[in-house]
Amino acid sequence: MHQNTSWNGFYTHILSENMPNYFSNLFRARQPLEFHPAADGQVPKNYRLKGYQALIDDNTNAVDRFEDKNPDVPATESKAVQKAREKKEKVIAHLTEQRKQIKQYNPDADKLIKGDPLKTIFVGRLNYSTDEDKLQDAFGIYGTIKRLRIVRNEAGKSKGYAFIEYQEQRQAEIAYKRGDRKKIDNYSVLVDKEQARTDRYWLPRRLGGGKGEKRRAPREHQTYLKDIKRELRREWDKDKKEPATTKKQKVEEQTAVSAGFVAKTLHKNLNEKAIKKDSVMENAEDREEGEL
């Protein structure tokens, strides 16, 4: 094989060798392309278009014909983002439903709640197998039980708490002080006063209230819930905004009520002082008459 640095010499050498045609054709140069002048955007009338070009007008771009410039392609999200979004939507739906139930919550209208709230105690953290007889034996030592009710679901299964009404308020106070952390069926029960009808701002646990120990949740989860509640409160406050005139009238009404209450209290105090003064004078006159 001769040493030649030019390509032409290399091709000449390849073709001059005794090689098969199918192999030598791989190194054979093709014919140059035929030159055609530019059409300047206009296709001659006698020029026949082929393929997809036949469907395109003279001055139309193929991309504009077959594709949208700003297609509405939905943005895709990763599984982590989707999971976080679904979790937030679930929490918001739960808090919104909870807010509706709080507005409808009225323990005084519940037909199952009976008796005097000052004579009633709440017993929680009960064993689900504990019945009325065991509870009667455990708390009957503190006084005469007038009414006892274990709260049950529609299927008749205990929910783990009960209400006990005593004959006297003093007995309920004794049971409240001595019955807390008492063991019934190997369960240490929680005893508290009835809060639903005695505390105006109290809410049950299912509505986000309660005064028991909070569920042990990670700090990150608690912070996450606080942030969502803060966002929801802002939205609710925007919907609840009142006109300036209404606010002004509200302030005036509260001022008038406060002034009336103060005037009524002062009048009552003056009357009491006058009555005391009259009684003191009468006692002094009685003493003088007695001495005489």
C-alpha positions in Angstrom: 0.0 0.0 0.0 1.4 3.3 -1.1 1.7 6.1 1.4 -0.3 9.1 0.0 -1.6 11.9 2.3 -4.3 13.2 -0.1 -7.9 11.8 -0.1 -7.9 11.6 -3.9 -4.9 9.5 -3.9 -6.4 7.3 -1.2 -9.6 6.8 -3.2 -7.6 6.1 -6.4 -5.5 3.5 -4.5 -8.7 1.8 -3.1 -10.4 1.7 -6.5 -7.2 0.4 -8.2 -6.9 -2.6 -5.9 -8.6 -5.8 -6.8 -11.6 -5.3 -4.6 -15.2 -6.5 -5.0 -17.6 -3.9 -6.4 -19.9 -3.9 -3.3 -16.9 -2.9 -1.2 -15.3 -0.4 -3.6 -18.7 1.4 -4.0 -18.6 2.4 -0.3 -15.6 4.7 -1.2 -16.9 6.0 -4.5 -17.9 9.8 -4.5 -21.5 10.6 -5.2 -22.7 13.0 -7.8 -23.0 16.7 -6.7 -26.5 18.0 -5.8 -28.4 19.9 -8.5 -28.6 23.6 -7.9 -32.0 25.2 -7.7 -32.6 29.0 -7.1 -34.5 30.2 -4.1 -38.3 30.5 -4.5 -38.5 33.8 -2.4 -41.6 32.5 -0.6 -43.5 31.9 -3.7 -44.0 28.5 -5.2 -44.4 28.3 -8.9 -47.9 27.4 -10.1 -46.6 24.5 -12.2 -44.5 23.1 -9.3 -46.2 20.1 -7.8 -45.8 19.8 -4.0 -45.4 16.4 -2.4 -46.3 14.9 0.9 -47.4 17.2 3.7 -46.3 20.2 1.8 -49.3 19.8 -0.5 -51.6 20.6 2.5 -49.9 23.9 3.3 -50.8 27.1 1.7 -48.3 29.3 -0.1 -47.6 31.7 2.8 -48.4 29.4 5.8 -45.8 27.9 8.1 -46.1 24.2 8.8 -45.6 24.7 12.6 -48.5 27.1 12.8 -50.7 24.7 10.8 -50.1 21.5 12.8 -49.0 22.8 16.3 -50.2 25.4 18.8 -47.9 28.2 19.7 -49.0 28.1 23.4 -50.4 24.7 24.0 -52.4 24.1 27.2 -50.2 21.3 28.6 -51.2 20.5 32.3 -48.3 21.0 34.6 -47.1 17.7 36.0 -46.2 17.3 39.7 -44.1 14.8 41.5 -45.5 12.3 43.9 -44.1 14.2 46.9 -45.8 17.4 45.8 -49.1 15.5 45.0 -49.0 13.9 48.4 -48.4 17.2 50.2 -51.2 18.9 48.2 -53.7 16.1 49.0 -52.8 16.2 52.7 -53.3 20.0 52.8 -56.7 19.7 51.1 -57.8 17.0 53.5 -56.8 19.1 56.5 -58.5 22.2 55.1 -61.7 20.2 54.5 -61.6 18.8 58.0 -61.1 22.3 59.6 -63.9 23.8 57.5 -66.4 21.1 58.5 -65.3 21.4 62.1 -66.0 25.2 61.9 -69.5 24.5 60.7 -70.1 22.0 63.6 -68.8 24.5 66.1 -71.4 27.0 65.0 -74.2 24.4 65.4 -72.9 23.1 68.7 -75.5 23.7 71.5 -75.3 21.4 74.5 -78.4 23.0 76.0 -80.5 21.7 73.1 -79.3 18.1 73.4 -82.2 16.0 74.7 -79.8 13.4 76.1 -78.1 15.9 78.5 -80.2 16.1 81.6 -79.9 17.1 85.2 -78.1 19.9 87.1 -74.7 20.6 85.6 -73.3 21.7 89.0 -74.1 18.3 90.5 -72.8 16.3 87.5 -69.2 15.0 86.9 -67.5 13.7 83.8 -65.7 10.4 83.9 -63.4 9.7 81.0 -60.8 7.1 79.9 -63.1 4.2 80.8 -62.5 0.6 79.8 -64.9 -0.1 76.9 -66.1 -3.2 78.7 -67.0 -1.2 81.9 -70.8 -1.2 82.4 -73.2 0.9 84.5 -73.1 -1.5 87.5 -69.3 -1.3 87.9 -69.4 2.5 87.6 -72.2 2.6 90.1 -70.2 0.6 92.6 -67.0 2.7 92.1 -68.6 6.1 92.5 -71.6 5.3 94.7 -69.3 5.6 97.8 -69.1 9.4 97.4 -72.8 10.0 97.6 -76.3 9.2 96.3 -76.2 8.9 92.5 -79.3 10.3 90.9 -78.5 9.6 87.2 -75.7 7.7 85.5 -75.1 7.5 81.7 -72.4 5.9 79.7 -72.2 7.5 76.3 -72.6 4.9 73.5 -72.6 4.9 69.7 -75.4 3.8 67.5 -74.3 0.2 67.7 -74.5 0.3 71.5 -70.7 0.2 72.1 -69.2 2.4 74.8 -67.3 5.5 73.7 -65.1 5.4 76.9 -66.7 8.2 79.0 -69.8 8.8 81.1 -71.7 11.4 83.1 -72.8 10.9 86.8 -75.3 13.2 88.5 -75.4 13.2 92.3 -78.2 14.2 94.6 -76.2 17.1 96.1 -73.6 19.4 94.8 -71.2 18.7 97.7 -71.2 15.0 96.8 -70.3 15.8 93.2 -67.3 17.9 94.5 -66.1 15.1 96.7 -66.3 12.6 93.8 -64.4 15.1 91.6 -61.6 15.5 94.1 -61.3 11.8 95.2 -62.4 9.9 92.1 -59.7 11.2 89.8 -57.1 8.5 88.7 -59.2 5.8 90.3 -58.7 2.3 88.7 -61.8 0.6 87.2 -61.2 -2.6 85.2 -57.4 -1.9 85.2 -58.0 1.6 83.7 -57.0 4.8 85.5 -60.0 7.1 84.9 -60.1 10.8 84.5 -62.7 12.8 86.5 -63.7 16.4 85.8 -66.6 18.7 86.2 -69.2 19.0 83.5 -67.9 21.8 81.2 -70.4 21.8 78.4 -73.1 23.7 80.3 -70.9 25.5 82.8 -68.2 27.0 80.6 -69.5 29.1 77.8 -66.3 28.8 75.6 -65.7 25.1 76.2 -65.7 22.7 73.2 -65.5 18.9 73.1 -62.5 17.1 71.8 -64.0 16.3 68.5 -64.4 20.0 67.8 -60.8 20.8 68.7 -61.4 21.6 72.4 -61.2 19.6 75.6 -58.9 20.1 78.5 -57.2 16.7 78.6 -53.7 15.9 77.5 -53.0 16.7 73.9 -52.2 14.0 71.5 -48.5 13.6 71.2 -47.7 14.8 67.7 -44.3 15.8 66.3 -43.5 19.5 66.6 -43.3 19.8 62.8 -46.9 18.5 62.5 -48.1 21.0 65.1 -46.4 23.9 63.3 -47.9 22.7 60.0 -51.4 22.7 61.5 -50.9 26.2 63.0 -49.8 27.6 59.7 -52.9 26.2 57.9 -55.2 27.5 60.6 -53.6 30.9 60.4 -54.3 31.0 56.6 -57.9 29.9 57.1 -58.5 32.5 59.8 -57.3 35.2 57.4 -59.7 34.0 54.7 -62.6 33.7 57.2 -61.9 37.2 58.6 -62.0 38.7 55.1 -65.5 37.2 54.6 -66.6 38.4 58.0 -65.5 42.0 57.7 -68.2 44.5 58.6 -68.7 48.1 57.2 -67.3 51.0 59.3 -70.8 52.2 60.2 -71.7 48.9 61.6 -68.5 48.7 63.7 -69.2 52.3 65.0 -72.7 51.4 66.0 -71.4 48.3 67.7 -68.9 50.3 69.7 -71.6 52.8 70.7 -74.0 50.1 71.8 -71.3 48.4 73.9 -70.4 51.8 75.4 -74.0 52.5 76.2 -74.5 49.0 77.8 -71.3 49.5 79.9 -72.4 53.0 81.0 -75.8 51.7 82.0 -74.3 48.8 83.9 -72.0 51.2 85.8 -74.9 53.6 86.6 -77.0 50.6 87.8 -74.1 49.4 90.0 -73.5 52.8 91.5 -77.2 53.2 92.2 -77.3 49.8 93.9 -74.3 50.6 96.0 -75.8 53.9 97.1 -79.0 52.2 98.1 -77.1 49.6 100.1 -75.1 52.3 101.8 -78.3 54.3 102.7 -79.9 51.2 104.0 -76.9 50.4 106.2 -76.8 54.0 107.4 -80.5 53.8 108.4 -79.9 50.5 110.2 -77.0 52.0 112.1 -79.0 55.0 113.1 -81.9 52.8 114.3 -79.5 50.7 116.3 -78.0 53.8 117.9 -81.4 55.2 118.9 -82.4 51.8 120.4 -79.2 51.8 122.4 -79.9 55.4 123.7 -83.5 54.5 124.7 -82.1 51.4 126.5 -79.6 53.4 128.4 -82.3 55.9 129.5 
